[in-house]
Amino acid sequence: MANDDELGVERRGPALWLTIRREERRNAMSHAVLAGMAQAIDTAQADRDVRAIVITGAGEKAFCAGADLQSAQAFTTDYSDPTGHFARLLRRARASHVPLVARVNGACMAGGMGLLAMCDLAVAARHAVFGLPEVKVGVFPAQVLTVLQHLVPRRKLAELCLTGESITSSEALEMGLVNYVDDDLDQRLDWLLARMADKSPAAIRRGLYTLKAIDTMAFEESMAFTESQIALFTLTEDAREGQAAFQQRRKPQWKGR
């Protein structure tokens, strides 16, 4: 994949890195960044060698400051289009069967919180701060709510939205916004990626599909769906290999099928 001026797309081993390269704008999202991310996530679904997608920002000051308010069309390029670039990206992320990992290297604000929330896992630098300051400029984090509402407690979410005030990385960890906070961000990220890379690709791919599919299901619907899914899990080559390796007390050799 080729790099765009504003979005770096780079393979690092089994991980695909998507890096917002707009440091001078605190890595604020442009429409080109959003479209590029959506395309990269979509393309990665067909590459079985990609085991994770890392989303981050350039530098150490900002992960993503949200929409670029200096732009004349910060939120949409065409009001007649019912789906904008940000909504398309959130839909692509939701449909991804490759784990998305947020590397929060600094301030994570507004739409940046949407990028964080659309990811399956997240690690943050100690100095990172988080917030939904939209009410300070007369708008509201509407689309972000779709991916945040099931991730953090309702009253904490309301406080973030209604006050517009930011929180620390420790507070973000406590409320479940991130998995880990570490002074050595990349060491923690590498550790987390390694813990996924040696596991069954087939189980992770189908498992992530299952995890996302049942998110909005009622109990009986979820039970019926997962009963059928567990049978399909056992039919994969990885399932047979995993059980054989366990019985033979050896390391499994995953086929990813």
N, C-alpha and C positions, 0 to 999 in steps of 0.2 A: 504494500500500500504506500502511496506517495504521501509526503508530508505537505500540509497546507501551511501558509505563513503563520496562521493563528492557531493551528492544532497540530501537535506532533503526534504521529502514529508510528510506533516503533515496537518491534518484537524483541523481547528480552527473555530468552529461553522459552519456557512454555507460557509466558504471560505477554499479552498485548497491552502496551502502555499508550494511553490517550492523555496528552498533556496540553492544557490550555496555555498558549504562549502569548499572553497579553499582559506582561508584568506592569507595564506603564499604566494600564487601566485596572490594576488589581485583579487581573484575570477575569474581568467581567465577560459575560457571554455575548458573543455576536451571533448573528444568524448563521454565519459561515461555520462557526464553532459547533453550534447545535446540529446543523445539517451534517457536518463531518463526523461527529460522534455517532449520530444515528446510523449513518452509512457503515461506519467501522464496526459497530456492534452487530448490525445486521449481517455483514459479510463474514464476521468471525464465527457465526453459527455453523457455517459449512466447513470450517477448518478444524478437524478433530485434534490437531496438534496444539491448538490454543486451549489452555486449561483454565485461564483466568484473564479478566480484563481489568487493568488498573486505571483508575481515573484520578488525575491530579492536576495541579497548577504549577507553572514555572516559578522558580525562586523559593523563598522561604516566608514571604509576607502574607500571601493570599492563596487559598485554594480556589475560591471563586467568589467574587463580590456580587454575583447576581446579574441582572440585566444591565447593560451599559446605558446609564441614564443620560450620557452625553450624546447618544444617538437620537436622531429625529424620529426613528421608528424603533424604539427600544423593545416594545412588546410584540409588535406584529409588522409584517411587511405588506399585508393585504387583508383589509378588514372584510372583504367578501369571501375569504377562505375560512371555512369553519374549523380547520385544524392548523395551528401554527407550528413553528419549528420545535418549540419547547415541548408541546403536547406530543408531537411525533416522537421525540427522543424518549420521553417517559414511557410511551407505548412500546418502543423498541426494547427498552430496558426491561420492561415487564415481561416481554415475550422471550427474553434471552434465557437459554439453557446453559450458557457459560457464566459462571459466577462473576459478578461485578464487585470490585473491591475499591473503596474510596481511600485514597492516600491524602489525608487532610493536612496539608503542610503549612497552613496559616488560616487567615480569616475565612470563614464559611458563612456567607450572608445571603439572605433573600433566595433568589433562584439557585444559588450555590447549595442551599439546604435541600433543594429538590434533587440536585445531582447526588448529594450525600444519601438522601433517603431512598433514591431509586437503586442504590447499590445493595448487595446482599450482606456485605461485611464492610467494616470501616476501621481504620487505625488513624490516630491523630497525634500530631506533635503537641508537646506540653504547652506551647505558646498559642495554640490555635484558639480562636474564639468563634462563637456561633450565634446567629440571630436572624430574626425576621423583621427588619426595620421598615417594611413597606408603608406602615401607617404614618411614618415620618414624612413621606412624600406623597401622601394622599391616595395610596392604593392599598391593596391587600394581597397576601400570598395565596391567591385562589388555587392555582394549579398545584402549588407545592403541598397544599393541604391533602390532596388526593394520595400522595405517597407518604406523607408524614402522619396522617391521622391514626394509623394502626401501629405506628412505631413508638410513639411516646405517650405518656399519660395525658388524658384529656385536659385536665386543668393546667398542666405545664404547657401544653400546646396553646391553650387559650391565652395564657400569660405572655408567651413569646409573641403571639399575633397581636394582642391588644395593647401591649406596652411598647413593643418594638425594641426592647432592651436586649442586649447581648448577654451570653453566659460563657463561663470558662470551660476549658476542656474537661476539668474534673466534674463539673455539673453536667456536661454532655454525657460523660461516661456513666454517671449515676442514674440519669434518666433513660439510658439505653440508646442514645443517638449513635454512639460508637462502641466498638468491641474492646478497643485498647487505646490507652494514651501512653506515650513513651517518649523519653528524652532522645532516644535514638530511633527515629521514625522508620528509617529504612531497614534497620536490623529487625525490628518488630514486623514490618511488612514481609520481609524475606522469610522470616520464621512462619508467618501465617500462610504464605503461599506454598511453602515446602510441606506444610501439614495437609494441604489439599493435593499437591502434585503426586504424592505416592499412593493416593487412594484410587478406587475404581472410577475411571472416566465415565463409564456407562451408568454407574449408580448415581454419580453426581449429576449427570445430565438429566436423566429421567427423574431423579429425586427432586431436583430444583423445579422441574416442570410440575411435579406433584405438589410440592410445597406452595407454589404460587397458585395453582389451580384451586386448592381448597380454601384459600384465604377468605373468600366471601361466601362460602357454602354454609348452609345450615348443617347441623349435626348429622342427620340421617343421610342427606345428600353426600356429605363428606365421607361417611362410613361406606356407603355404596361405591363411591368412586375409588377410595383407597383399597377396598377389598379386591377390586379388579386390578388395581395397579400392582399390588404385592405379587400377584400371580405372574404378571409380566416381568417384574424384576427378576424372578427366579429363572426365567427362560433365557436370560442373556448369557453370553459366553463368559463375561466377567463374574457373574454369580457362580457359575460352575467352577471357574478357576479359583475364585476366592474360597469356596468351600473345600476344594481339593487341597489347596495350599494350607489351609487351616488344619485339615486332617493329617497332612504329611509334614507339618511343622516347618514349612519353608515360606520364603517370600513370594507373593503372587506375581505372576507375569501378566499384566493387564493387556487385553486386546482393545479395550474401549468399545466393545460391541456386546 
